[in-house]
Amino acid sequence: MFERNDMRENVRNCIVVTDIGENVIEEMLRYIYTGNVENLDDLADDLFQAADKYDLGELKAICENVLSSNLSDDSAAKTLVLADLHRAYELKSKTMDYIVLNSSNVMRTDGWKIFVAGKRNDLLNEVCQALSRKLAGSGVKETGEMICALCAHPALDGDY
C-alpha cells in the first residue's frame, strides 16, 4: 500500500486516523471485511462522510438510503448540508423536497438555526428558490418577501 519504505505508516506498520471516530472506523472496517454494518441508524451521517472520503461507494449509498429514510424536521438541515458537501445529489433532492413540504416545522428547529448561522447562503438560496416555486405554484402573490421572511434568521444580520 505504501510505496516508499521511509513513510511513517510503513515504518510503524500502522495508520493514524484523527478525523474519524473509533466507532465509525470500526463499522467501516466491518463493512470492508464482511459487507455488513451495525449501528447504522446511529452512525449513518458519520459513516456516510467516511465512506465518501475513502471512496466506498456502496457503503455511501447504503448510508444515503438510511439518511433519506430517517429524514425528520430536526435532521433535515444537517442532512441537506451533508448531501451537498458530499455530492449526494439524490439525497440532496429528497432532503430539499422534505424541507419544502415541511418548511414551517423544519425552520423552527435548532438544526435549521445552525444551518442558517453557518452562512451556507448558496444552499439557503436553493431552499428559498424551491419554496418560492412551491408558493408560486399555489397562486400566492409576493412570494419573494414571504420566502425571505420564512428563511430569515437573526444570525444572517441582513446578509441574505
Accessible surface in RSA format (square Angstrom, percent):
REM  Atomic radii and reference values for relative SASA: ProtOr
REM  Chains: A
REM  Algorithm: Lee & Richards
REM  Probe-radius: 1.40
REM  Slices: 20
REM RES _ NUM      All-atoms   Total-Side   Main-Chain    Non-polar    All polar
REM                ABS   REL    ABS   REL    ABS   REL    ABS   REL    ABS   REL
RES MET A   1   196.43 101.7 115.50  76.4  80.93 192.7 111.87  95.1  84.55 112.0
RES PHE A   2    56.74  28.4  40.77  25.3  15.97  41.5  42.42  25.7  14.32  41.0
RES GLU A   3   166.98  95.9 133.70 101.1  33.28  79.2  59.37 114.8 107.61  87.9
RES ARG A   4   148.77  62.5 143.48  73.1   5.29  12.6  63.23  86.4  85.54  51.8
RES ASN A   5   127.56  88.0 113.29 109.5  14.27  34.4  32.15  77.4  95.42  92.2
RES ASP A   6    99.38  69.6  74.31  74.0  25.07  59.3  44.52 104.8  54.86  54.7
RES MET A   7    61.40  31.8  56.20  37.2   5.20  12.4  52.41  44.6   8.99  11.9
RES ARG A   8   151.89  63.8 141.04  71.9  10.85  25.8  40.84  55.8 111.04  67.3
RES GLU A   9    42.68  24.5  40.68  30.8   2.00   4.8   4.28   8.3  38.40  31.4
RES ASN A  10    57.51  39.7  40.99  39.6  16.51  39.8   2.85   6.9  54.66  52.8
RES VAL A  11   110.35  72.6  79.31  71.8  31.04  74.8  86.30  75.0  24.05  65.2
RES ARG A  12   140.61  59.0 113.25  57.7  27.36  65.2  41.62  56.9  98.99  60.0
RES ASN A  13   137.05  94.5 114.47 110.6  22.58  54.4  25.73  61.9 111.32 107.6
RES CYS A  14    64.69  48.9  52.85  59.0  11.83  27.8  38.36  97.2  26.33  28.4
RES ILE A  15    92.90  52.9  67.02  49.9  25.88  62.4  67.02  48.3  25.88  70.2
RES VAL A  16    98.50  64.8  71.88  65.1  26.62  64.1  75.03  65.2  23.47  63.7
RES VAL A  17    49.32  32.5  23.15  21.0  26.17  63.1  25.76  22.4  23.56  63.9
RES THR A  18   126.11  89.7  88.21  89.4  37.90  90.3  62.90  84.5  63.20  95.5
RES ASP A  19    94.75  66.4  57.61  57.3  37.14  87.8  46.25 108.8  48.50  48.4
RES ILE A  20    27.24  15.5  11.89   8.9  15.36  37.0  17.54  12.6   9.71  26.3
RES GLY A  21    39.85  49.1   0.00   N/A  39.85  49.1  29.99  82.3   9.86  22.1
RES GLU A  22   150.57  86.4 137.25 103.8  13.32  31.7  55.77 107.9  94.80  77.4
RES ASN A  23    81.99  56.5  78.27  75.6   3.72   9.0  32.79  78.9  49.20  47.6
RES VAL A  24     4.24   2.8   4.24   3.8   0.00   0.0   4.24   3.7   0.00   0.0
RES ILE A  25    36.08  20.5  36.08  26.9   0.00   0.0  36.08  26.0   0.00   0.0
RES GLU A  26    94.61  54.3  88.94  67.3   5.67  13.5  33.98  65.7  60.63  49.5
RES GLU A  27     3.38   1.9   3.38   2.6   0.00   0.0   0.29   0.6   3.09   2.5
RES MET A  28    12.83   6.6  12.83   8.5   0.00   0.0  12.81  10.9   0.01   0.0
RES LEU A  29    80.54  44.9  80.21  57.4   0.33   0.8  80.52  56.6   0.02   0.1
RES ARG A  30    64.83  27.2  56.40  28.7   8.43  20.1  19.38  26.5  45.44  27.5
RES TYR A  31    28.72  13.4  26.29  15.0   2.43   6.3  17.62  13.2  11.10  13.7
RES ILE A  32    87.54  49.8  58.32  43.4  29.22  70.4  62.18  44.8  25.35  68.8
RES TYR A  33   177.39  82.8 143.93  81.9  33.46  87.1  99.00  74.4  78.39  96.6
RES THR A  34    83.42  59.3  50.78  51.5  32.63  77.8  60.61  81.4  22.81  34.5
RES GLY A  35    46.65  57.5   0.00   N/A  46.65  57.5  23.98  65.8  22.66  50.8
RES ASN A  36    91.93  63.4  88.59  85.6   3.34   8.0  20.43  49.2  71.50  69.1
RES VAL A  37    33.27  21.9   5.05   4.6  28.22  68.0   5.05   4.4  28.22  76.5
RES GLU A  38    93.64  53.8  88.33  66.8   5.31  12.6  33.57  64.9  60.07  49.0
RES ASN A  39    88.11  60.8  69.03  66.7  19.08  45.9  14.59  35.1  73.52  71.1
RES LEU A  40    32.13  17.9  28.39  20.3   3.74   9.4  28.39  19.9   3.74  10.1
RES ASP A  41   110.77  77.6  86.96  86.6  23.82  56.3  27.51  64.7  83.27  83.0
RES ASP A  42   117.59  82.4  90.46  90.0  27.13  64.1  26.40  62.1  91.19  90.9
RES LEU A  43    16.35   9.1  16.35  11.7   0.00   0.0  16.35  11.5   0.00   0.0
RES ALA A  44     3.39   3.1   2.80   4.3   0.59   1.3   2.80   3.9   0.59   1.6
RES ASP A  45    28.73  20.1  27.70  27.6   1.03   2.4   6.84  16.1  21.89  21.8
RES ASP A  46    65.01  45.5  61.42  61.1   3.59   8.5   9.74  22.9  55.27  55.1
RES LEU A  47     0.00   0.0   0.00   0.0   0.00   0.0   0.00   0.0   0.00   0.0
RES PHE A  48     0.00   0.0   0.00   0.0   0.00   0.0   0.00   0.0   0.00   0.0
RES GLN A  49    60.52  33.8  58.60  42.8   1.92   4.6  14.47  30.8  46.05  34.9
RES ALA A  50     2.32   2.1   0.29   0.4   2.03   4.6   1.68   2.4   0.63   1.7
RES ALA A  51     0.26   0.2   0.00   0.0   0.26   0.6   0.00   0.0   0.26   0.7
RES ASP A  52    28.84  20.2  15.74  15.7  13.10  31.0   1.76   4.1  27.08  27.0
RES LYS A  53   112.43  54.9  77.91  47.8  34.53  82.2  70.74  63.7  41.69  44.4
RES TYR A  54    89.80  41.9  71.24  40.5  18.55  48.3  66.69  50.1  23.10  28.5
RES ASP A  55   127.88  89.6 108.84 108.3  19.04  45.0  31.91  75.1  95.97  95.7
RES LEU A  56    38.47  21.4  33.95  24.3   4.52  11.4  38.31  26.9   0.16   0.4
RES GLY A  57    48.44  59.7   0.00   N/A  48.44  59.7  35.68  97.9  12.76  28.6
RES GLU A  58   131.04  75.2 123.71  93.6   7.33  17.5  49.40  95.6  81.63  66.7
RES LEU A  59     0.00   0.0   0.00   0.0   0.00   0.0   0.00   0.0   0.00   0.0
RES LYS A  60    28.28  13.8  28.28  17.4   0.00   0.0  14.20  12.8  14.08  15.0
RES ALA A  61    47.71  43.9  46.14  71.2   1.57   3.6  47.08  66.3   0.62   1.7
RES ILE A  62    62.59  35.6  61.35  45.7   1.24   3.0  62.36  44.9   0.23   0.6
RES CYS A  63     0.00   0.0   0.00   0.0   0.00   0.0   0.00   0.0   0.00   0.0
RES GLU A  64    33.91  19.5  32.70  24.7   1.21   2.9   7.14  13.8  26.78  21.9
RES ASN A  65    94.52  65.2  92.20  89.1   2.32   5.6  24.20  58.2  70.32  68.0
RES VAL A  66    25.36  16.7  23.06  20.9   2.31   5.6  25.36  22.0   0.00   0.0
RES LEU A  67    18.53  10.3  16.64  11.9   1.89   4.7  16.94  11.9   1.59   4.3
RES SER A  68    24.00  20.3  14.47  19.3   9.53  22.0   5.27  11.2  18.73  26.2
RES SER A  69    96.34  81.4  56.68  75.6  39.67  91.4  36.91  78.6  59.43  83.3
RES ASN A  70    73.31  50.6  57.13  55.2  16.19  39.0  27.67  66.6  45.65  44.1
RES LEU A  71    29.20  16.3  10.10   7.2  19.11  48.0  10.25   7.2  18.95  51.0
RES SER A  72    44.04  37.2  42.22  56.3   1.82   4.2  36.10  76.9   7.94  11.1
RES ASP A  73    40.39  28.3  37.76  37.6   2.63   6.2  11.35  26.7  29.04  29.0
RES ASP A  74   103.52  72.5  93.31  92.9  10.22  24.2  28.63  67.4  74.90  74.7
RES SER A  75    37.72  31.9  32.46  43.3   5.26  12.1  36.92  78.6   0.81   1.1
RES ALA A  76     0.00   0.0   0.00   0.0   0.00   0.0   0.00   0.0   0.00   0.0
RES ALA A  77     0.87   0.8   0.83   1.3   0.04   0.1   0.85   1.2   0.03   0.1
RES LYS A  78   114.05  55.6 107.30  65.8   6.75  16.1  76.84  69.2  37.22  39.6
RES THR A  79     5.18   3.7   5.18   5.2   0.00   0.0   0.00   0.0   5.18   7.8
RES LEU A  80     0.00   0.0   0.00   0.0   0.00   0.0   0.00   0.0   0.00   0.0
RES VAL A  81    29.34  19.3  29.34  26.6   0.00   0.0  29.34  25.5   0.00   0.0
RES LEU A  82    11.62   6.5  11.62   8.3   0.00   0.0  11.62   8.2   0.00   0.0
RES ALA A  83     0.36   0.3   0.00   0.0   0.36   0.8   0.00   0.0   0.36   1.0
RES ASP A  84    35.85  25.1  23.91  23.8  11.94  28.2   1.11   2.6  34.74  34.7
RES LEU A  85   101.29  56.4  81.77  58.5  19.52  49.1  85.16  59.8  16.13  43.4
RES HIS A  86    29.08  15.9  29.08  20.2   0.00   0.0  24.29  25.0   4.79   5.6
RES ARG A  87   139.78  58.7 128.43  65.5  11.35  27.0  50.66  69.2  89.12  54.0
RES ALA A  88     3.73   3.4   0.00   0.0   3.73   8.5   3.73   5.2   0.00   0.0
RES TYR A  89   153.53  71.7 144.91  82.4   8.62  22.4 118.87  89.3  34.66  42.7
RES GLU A  90   112.68  64.7 103.69  78.4   8.99  21.4  42.51  82.2  70.18  57.3
RES LEU A  91     2.76   1.5   0.73   0.5   2.03   5.1   2.28   1.6   0.48   1.3
RES LYS A  92    31.88  15.6  31.88  19.6   0.00   0.0  14.36  12.9  17.52  18.7
RES SER A  93    61.07  51.6  53.95  72.0   7.11  16.4  30.77  65.5  30.30  42.4
RES LYS A  94    89.59  43.7  84.60  51.9   4.99  11.9  53.31  48.0  36.28  38.6
RES THR A  95     0.00   0.0   0.00   0.0   0.00   0.0   0.00   0.0   0.00   0.0
RES MET A  96    21.11  10.9  21.11  14.0   0.00   0.0  21.11  18.0   0.00   0.0
RES ASP A  97    82.16  57.6  80.50  80.1   1.66   3.9  20.72  48.8  61.45  61.3
RES TYR A  98    52.23  24.4  48.78  27.8   3.44   9.0  37.97  28.5  14.26  17.6
RES ILE A  99     0.00   0.0   0.00   0.0   0.00   0.0   0.00   0.0   0.00   0.0
RES VAL A 100    16.97  11.2  16.97  15.4   0.00   0.0  16.97  14.7   0.00   0.0
RES LEU A 101   128.98  71.8 105.07  75.2  23.91  60.1 105.07  73.8  23.91  64.3
RES ASN A 102    42.76  29.5  38.33  37.0   4.43  10.7   4.43  10.7  38.33  37.0
RES SER A 103    14.10  11.9  13.02  17.4   1.08   2.5   0.00   0.0  14.10  19.8
RES SER A 104    61.60  52.1  55.86  74.6   5.73  13.2  33.84  72.1  27.76  38.9
RES ASN A 105    72.75  50.2  69.87  67.5   2.88   6.9   6.37  15.3  66.38  64.2
RES VAL A 106     0.00   0.0   0.00   0.0   0.00   0.0   0.00   0.0   0.00   0.0
RES MET A 107    23.82  12.3   9.20   6.1  14.62  34.8   9.20   7.8  14.62  19.4
RES ARG A 108   169.37  71.1 148.35  75.6  21.02  50.1  66.02  90.2 103.36  62.6
RES THR A 109    15.78  11.2   9.83  10.0   5.95  14.2  15.38  20.7   0.40   0.6
RES ASP A 110   102.38  71.7  97.83  97.4   4.54  10.7  29.44  69.3  72.94  72.7
RES GLY A 111    19.66  24.2   0.00   N/A  19.66  24.2  12.73  34.9   6.93  15.5
RES TRP A 112     3.62   1.5   3.62   1.8   0.00   0.0   2.47   1.3   1.15   1.9
RES LYS A 113    87.59  42.7  86.49  53.1   1.10   2.6  45.61  41.1  41.97  44.7
RES ILE A 114   127.77  72.7 123.13  91.7   4.64  11.2 125.52  90.4   2.24   6.1
RES PHE A 115    10.16   5.1   2.13   1.3   8.03  20.9   9.08   5.5   1.08   3.1
RES VAL A 116     2.04   1.3   0.00   0.0   2.04   4.9   1.85   1.6   0.18   0.5
RES ALA A 117    48.48  44.6  32.84  50.7  15.64  35.6  33.31  46.9  15.16  40.2
RES GLY A 118    49.10  60.6   0.00   N/A  49.10  60.6  30.00  82.3  19.10  42.8
RES LYS A 119    95.00  46.3  76.80  47.1  18.20  43.3  66.53  59.9  28.47  30.3
RES ARG A 120    54.42  22.9  51.42  26.2   3.01   7.2  39.71  54.3  14.71   8.9
RES ASN A 121    46.52  32.1  42.95  41.5   3.57   8.6  24.87  59.9  21.64  20.9
RES ASP A 122    87.19  61.1  71.06  70.7  16.13  38.1  50.32 118.4  36.87  36.8
RES LEU A 123     0.15   0.1   0.15   0.1   0.00   0.0   0.15   0.1   0.00   0.0
RES LEU A 124     2.15   1.2   2.15   1.5   0.00   0.0   2.15   1.5   0.00   0.0
RES ASN A 125    64.57  44.5  64.57  62.4   0.00   0.0  10.71  25.8  53.86  52.1
RES GLU A 126    61.58  35.4  58.72  44.4   2.86   6.8  26.92  52.1  34.66  28.3
RES VAL A 127     0.00   0.0   0.00   0.0   0.00   0.0   0.00   0.0   0.00   0.0
RES CYS A 128     4.59   3.5   3.97   4.4   0.62   1.5   4.32  11.0   0.27   0.3
RES GLN A 129    87.34  48.8  84.13  61.5   3.21   7.6  27.73  59.0  59.61  45.2
RES ALA A 130    11.52  10.6   7.63  11.8   3.90   8.9   8.28  11.7   3.24   8.6
RES LEU A 131     3.01   1.7   3.01   2.2   0.00   0.0   3.01   2.1   0.00   0.0
RES SER A 132    31.75  26.8  31.75  42.4   0.00   0.0  11.99  25.5  19.76  27.7
RES ARG A 133   156.78  65.8 144.83  73.8  11.95  28.5  77.89 106.4  78.90  47.8
RES LYS A 134    91.82  44.8  76.54  47.0  15.28  36.4  62.64  56.4  29.18  31.1
RES LEU A 135    31.01  17.3  30.99  22.2   0.02   0.0  31.01  21.8   0.00   0.0
RES ALA A 136    61.57  56.6  41.79  64.5  19.78  45.0  43.94  61.9  17.63  46.7
RES GLY A 137    71.79  88.5   0.00   N/A  71.79  88.5  37.95 104.1  33.84  75.8
RES SER A 138    76.71  64.8  37.93  50.6  38.78  89.3  48.51 103.3  28.20  39.5
RES GLY A 139    59.46  73.3   0.00   N/A  59.46  73.3  37.99 104.3  21.47  48.1
RES VAL A 140    56.11  36.9  43.50  39.4  12.61  30.4  49.23  42.8   6.88  18.7
RES LYS A 141   173.30  84.5 157.79  96.8  15.51  36.9 110.54  99.5  62.76  66.9
RES GLU A 142   130.06  74.7 108.01  81.7  22.05  52.5  42.01  81.3  88.05  71.9
RES THR A 143    22.58  16.1  20.33  20.6   2.26   5.4   3.17   4.3  19.41  29.3
RES GLY A 144    44.19  54.5   0.00   N/A  44.19  54.5  38.05 104.4   6.14  13.7
RES GLU A 145   132.84  76.3 122.06  92.3  10.77  25.6  51.16  99.0  81.68  66.7
RES MET A 146    79.59  41.2  74.60  49.4   4.99  11.9  71.45  60.7   8.14  10.8
RES ILE A 147     6.16   3.5   6.16   4.6   0.00   0.0   6.16   4.4   0.00   0.0
RES CYS A 148    58.99  44.6  56.64  63.2   2.35   5.5  24.31  61.6  34.68  37.4
RES ALA A 149    77.28  71.1  49.78  76.8  27.49  62.5  58.59  82.5  18.69  49.5
RES LEU A 150    69.77  38.9  58.29  41.7  11.48  28.9  61.78  43.4   7.99  21.5
RES CYS A 151     0.85   0.6   0.85   0.9   0.00   0.0   0.85   2.2   0.00   0.0
RES ALA A 152    65.23  60.0  44.40  68.5  20.83  47.4  46.66  65.7  18.57  49.2
RES HIS A 153    41.83  22.9  34.05  23.7   7.78  19.9  30.73  31.7  11.10  12.9
RES PRO A 154   112.52  82.0  94.25  85.9  18.27  66.4 107.80  89.0   4.72  29.3
RES ALA A 155    32.00  29.4  14.80  22.8  17.20  39.1  25.82  36.4   6.18  16.4
RES LEU A 156     4.37   2.4   4.37   3.1   0.00   0.0   4.37   3.1   0.00   0.0
RES ASP A 157   126.43  88.6  90.97  90.5  35.46  83.8  39.28  92.4  87.15  86.9
RES GLY A 158    82.03 101.2   0.00   N/A  82.03 101.2  40.86 112.1  41.17  92.2
RES ASP A 159    82.31  57.7  69.71  69.4  12.59  29.8  17.38  40.9  64.93  64.8
RES TYR A 160   101.72  47.5  52.33  29.8  49.38 128.5  63.76  47.9  37.96  46.8
END  Absolute sums over single chains surface
CHAIN  1 A     9798.0       7789.8       2008.1       5085.7       4712.2
END  Absolute sums over all chains
TOTAL          9798.0       7789.8       2008.1       5085.7       4712.2
